[in-house]
Amino acid sequence: MLELNFSNMMGEVIGEKGVSERQIEGIKAVVYEIDKRIKAKEKPELAFIDLLEQDTSEIKKIASDIREKNENFIILGIGGSALGPRAILEALSPFHNFDKKTRVFIYDNVDPRTLDRILSLIDLKKTAVNVITKSGSTAETMASFMILWEKLSGAVSNPSERIIATTDPSEGNLRKIANEKNLKTLSIPKGVGGRYSVLSPVGLLLAEVIGIDSGEMLKGARDIHSKCSDAEIWKNPAYLFGTLLYLMEREEKRNINVLIPYADGLKPTAEWFCQLWAESLGKSGLGLTPYPSLGTTDQHSQFQLWMEGPEDKVVVFIKVDDYGVDIEIPKVFKDVEGTSYLGGHTLSELIKAEQESTGLALSKIKRPNMTISIPKIDAYHMGQLFHFFEMATAFTGFLYGVNPFNQPGVEEGKNFTYGMMGKKGYEAKKEEVEKARGKKMCWKA
């Protein structure tokens, strides 16, 4: 079971810069009220909790068909529609395309070089495409889909058989296209937003395609939910996590949260968390800035800043108890004093020592940090990790008094893009862009 070690956040360990039990007790009444709001499903977007009881039979059926008939599987999506699947892929099947079929390609950033390279590596006659957008109006995803539709139409007699549309159950452009073209579809439930969708068909179809049991992921999520739905803050790791980071920002002005997993396969999970945390909390001049990192790599690129830079950060480690494999460091170069001490130890010993030492070093100079521990990286515990962060994010949004499920700040940028690309109804935005271009100043060699 996932564990949260928060001792290095507390005043008893790091002194006056830490959080006191009195501060946490002082916020308990607010926590109880938020807990009631969550349990009452005050916001329809809390439907992500209902995903834990979903029927995955259709997902499994479609995934089986993809595996049997295709060598390649392309996911078209952006934001949570790509970050979630990528987090699952890299954590549970690292280097997947080197030794396993069906090969997976996740295309999200509409960089033409990337798509051109993907298309050069695959045979479209042996390829399935999963286009993911709930609204069906996401410009990047729909542009990519339009290109793949045309390419597939030229390569196979019935491109509809190669495409799975993951979208709104009844509305939107993609649902309309899916109905007209008779595409296979999977539904993202009405209340589930993109950044909370990893445990919906958005992530679970990819999991099943690569041979991961989606049921195990949901079981892990259900088990952690029992802990994350306790109204008592000291018994609820999600509420405690959010409260500690909230108090650090409110009382100590520490508004940057570094998430540093000590496992290569969890780096995309840190990136997934960053969208969840940033887009959910960053409103009305409030919020916490997440930063994705990787241990031990960033001990050699960022640790100096964390130790002696501005005191505006809280470091959150993700520790893995059992890597599932280990490699012993051989007892060679015995006459070299600076390296011989490593011989006889293992790589897992070293990476665990690095993580613990980094936390101790930060604590010694009174810089707060905490550790999320998972027993191992598997479907069950990834389900726990995803749901833990989603519950913590929803709770923290309510704690700040913002809606953790909308993203009003994103819309203006989208509207400018619509105007620049000629979407009907956005002519005024195009004019605004053209006026802004005339005011730009730049330096030229």
N, C-alpha and C positions, 0 to 999 in steps of 0.2 A: 504494500500500500504506500502511496505517496506520503511523504512526511515533510513538514516545514520546520526547520531549525532557525529560530529567530533570536537566539540569545545575543548575537552580535549587533542587534538593533537596540538592545536595552541598556538603560543607564547603569544597571548593576555591572555590566561588562565594559562599556565604553564611556562611562561617566556622564557628564552634563550634556553631551551631544546626543545622548541616546534617549529613547522613549521610556517613560516611567509607567509602572502599573497604574498609577493614579490617573494618568492621561487616558489610558485605555478604558479604565473603569468609568471615567467621565464621559465617554462617548457611547456607553452601552445602551442608553435610552434611545439614542438615534439609530443604533444598529438594530434594536428590536423593531422599531417602526419600519425600517427598510426591509427587514426580514418579512414582515407582514405584507408589504407591498409586492415583494417577489413571490411569495406563496400565493397571493391573490391574483397573480398574473396581471398586475395593474397595466403593464404595457403589453400589447399583443405580441411584440417582438420577443418576449420571454418564452415564446413557443420553441426556442432552441432546446429548452429543457424537455419538451415532449418528444424530441428526437430519440431519447434514450429508450423509448418503448416502440419504436417503429418496426414495421414488417419489412425485412430486407430480401424477401424471396424474389421480387422482380429485379432487384439490383443483381443478385446472384445469377439469375437466369441470363440477363443481358451480358454480364461479365463472362460467363461460360461461353456464350456464343462468340464474343469478341476473341477469346483465347483460341477457340477451335478454328476460326476462319481467317485470322489475321496475324501477320508478323509484326505489325506496327500499330501503335495506339497514340493518336495525337489529341491532346487536350488544348482547347482554345478557351481562354478565360483570362481575367485580370483581377487583381486584388485578392480577396478571399477565394475566388474561384480558381486561382492558380497557386497561391501561397499554401492553402490547405493541402491540396493534392501533392505538391512538391515536398511539404513537410513529412507526409506519410511515406512517400517514395524514398526519400533520402534516409529517413530513420529506419525503415523496416526492410528496405531492399537496396542498400548502397551499391553503387556501380552496377545497377540493374542491367543496363543495356549491353554490358560486356559479356555476360554469360547466361542471360535469361531471355526468354520470349514470353510474352509479347513485349517488344521494345516500346519504351514510353518516351514521348516528346511533349514537353509542356511549353506552349508558345503563348506568351502574354504581352510582350512589350512592343509589338508592331515594329520592331527593328527589321527592315527588309533583308539585311544580311543574314539574320538568324533564320527567317523563314526560307530563304533561298537555300541555305545550307541544309535545313531539315529535308526539304523536297529533293535535294540532290542525294540524300542518304537512303531514301525509302522508295519502295515500289507501291504506288498508290493502289494498284490492283490487290494488294495484300495489306491494306490499311483501313482502320476504323477511326472515326473522328468523333470526339465528344465536345460539343460546343456548349459552353456554360455561361448563361447570363439570365438572371431572374427577370429583369425588365425587358430584355430583348432589344434594348436601345443603347447598350454600351458600345460606343463607337469603335473602340479597339477590337473587341471580340467580334462584332458583326462584320467589320472590314475583313478580318482574318477568315471568318466563315464564308464570306462572299467569294474570296479567292479560292478557298478549298473546295467550295461547291463547283466552281467553274473547272478547276483542275480535275476533280473526281468525275465530272460530267464528260470530260474528254478521255478519261481512262477506263471507265466501267460503264456498262449499259444501264445500270440502275443505281445512281449515287445515293438514293434515299436509304438503301439497305446498309450503307456504310456509316451512317450518321446517327448519333444519339444526341438529342437535344435535352439538356437539363435546364429547366426554366420554370416559370410560374405555372401553377396548375391549370389556369384558364385564360390568362390575359397576356398582352404584350406582343411585340413584333415576332419574336422567335416562336412563341406558341402558335401564332397565325401561320407562319411559314411551315412549322411542323405539321399542322393540320392539312395545309394545302398540298404539301409534298409527301405526306404519309410517312413522316419520320418516326422512328422509335423515340419515346420520350420518358424522362424521369422528372418527377415534380419536386421542386423546392417548396416546402410548405409555406403558406401565405405569410406567416409572421416571422419567418426565419430570414434574417439579413445576411448578406454575403460574408461578412467577417465572422459570423457565428455559424457558418454552414458546413464546417469541416466534417461534422458527424452526420451530415445529410447525404443524399446521393452525390453531392459535389465531391466529397472525399471518399465515400465508401465504394463507389464504382471503381475508382482507380485502385483502391485497396484490394478488391476482389479480383481485378484483372491481373494484378501482380502476385496473387496467391495468398493474400492476407485475409484472415477471417474477420469480416466486419462485425460479426456477432461478438467476438472477443473484445473489440474496441468498445462496443456499446456496453458490454458487461463491465468493463473497467470504469467507464463513465458512470454507470448506475451505481457502482460501489462507492466511488468518491462522492457522488451526489448525496449519499446518505450522510456523509460528513459535512458537506458544503451546504446543507440545508438545516443545520442546527442553529437555533436562534442565539445560543450562548457563544459569544465571540471567542472565548478561550478554547472552545471545542471545534470551532469552524475554521479550517485553514484558509479558505478563500476570503472570509470576512477579516480574518486577522492579517492576512497579506495586504489586502486593500487598506485597512485601517493604519497599519504601520507606515505604508508609503504615503498615505494622506497626511498623517501627523508629521512625518519627516519634511514634507513640502510646506505644510502650514506653519510649523514651529521652527524649522531649521532652514527653510528655503532650499531644500534639496529636491529639485524638480526634474532631475535626470535619473532615469532608472536603467542601469546597465544589466542586461540579461546575458549571462555567460555560461552556457552549457559546456561541460567537459566531455564532449563526444562530438566527433566530426558530423555524424549523422543528425545531430540535433541543431546544427546551425540554421537550417531552414525553419525549424520550429521557432527559434528566436526571431527570425524575420517575420514569420506569421504572427507572433505575439505583438510585434511592433505595430502592425496595422491595427490589430484588435485594440491595443492600448491607446494609440495615438488618435485614431479616428473616433473612438468611443468617448474619450475624455476631453479632447481638445476643443473646448467651446467656451464662449463668453469670457475670454481672457483667462480661462482656467485650464488645468490639465497637467499631465506629467509626460515628459519627453522620453520615450524608450530608445534604447540603443542596443542593437544586436551585436554580440561579441562571440568569441570562441576561445575556450581554454584548451591547451595552454598557449595557443598561438598568440593571443592578444596580451599575454603577460610580457611579451617581447615587443609590443607595439603600442599598447595603451596604458599599461600598468603604472608607468611613471606619472601620467596625468592623474590617474585615480589617487595615487599616493600623495603627490605634492602639488597638484593643480587646484583649481577652485573647489571649494567645499560645497558642491551643488549636486552630488551624486549619491545614489544608493546602489550598491552592487548586489545583484541577485545571482547566486550560483545555481546551476543544475548539476547535481552529483549523481553518478551512476554507480550503484553498488557492485554489480556483476556485469562485466562486458561480454560474457558468454564465451570468451576466448582469451588466452593470454600468451605472451611470448617472453621467454626468459632472456635476460641480457647476459651474453656469454662472458666468462672470466678471461678476457683477452687484454692485451696491453697492460699486464700486471705491473710493469716497471714504470708506468706513467701514473704518478700519484693523483693527478687531477682528474683521472677518469676511472681508475681501477676500482674505486668505491662502488661504482654502479654494477659491476659484475656480480652475478648471483641473484640480483633483484629481477623484477618483471616490469613490463611496461605499464601494467595496471597499477602496480605499487607506485610507480613514478608519477603517473597522471593524478592519482588520488593524493599523493603527497603534495603535488603542485597546487591542487585546489585547496587543500586544507591550509597550506602555508600562506597562500594568497589571502585567505580570509583572516588568518591570524595577524599577518602583517598590517592589513587594513585596520583591524581592531586595536592593534597596539598603538596606533596614532589616532585612535578614536574616530575612525571613519566607518560608518554603519554598513553592514552587509548581512545577508541571510542566505540560507541554503535550502533549496528544494531537492529532496532525495527521492530517486525512484530505484526500485530493486534491480531492474534491467530494462533494456529497450526492446519491448515487444508490443504486440497489438493491444494487449490488456492495459499496460501502463501508459501507452501513448493515448489511449482513450481517456485515462485518468488525467493526464497532463492537459489535454485539450479542454476537457470540461472544467477542470479546476480553474484554468485561466479565464474561461468564459464567465464562470460564476463570479470570480474575483472582479472582472471588468464591469459586469452589470452592477454589482454591489457598489464599486467605487464610483461609478457614474452617479448613482443615487446619492452617495455620500457627498459628492461635490455639488449636488443639486442640478445636474445637467441630464439631458436625455442621452443615455449611452447607446442608443440604437439609430440615431439619425446622423447625417453628415452635411449640414447646410452649407458649410464652407467649401465643399467640393463643387457645388453646383455652378458657381459663376465661371470657373475654369472650363467646365463642360459646355456652358452656354457660348463662351467665346469660340471654342472649337467648332461647335455646330455652325456658328456664323461664318467662320473661315472656310468650312467645308461645304457651305451652300445649303444648309438645311432650311427648309421652308419655315418661316416664322421667326427666324433669327437674323434678319437683315440688319436690324439696328445694332446688333452685336458685331457684325462684320464691319460696319461703319466705325464703331468705337475702336476696333482693332486697328483699322487703317489710320485713324487719327493718332493713336498711340505710337504707331510706327514712325510717324513724322516727327515725334518729339525725342526719339532715342538718340543718344550720343554714344559714339564708340571711338576707340583708338585704332588706327590702322598704321601698319608698318610702311 
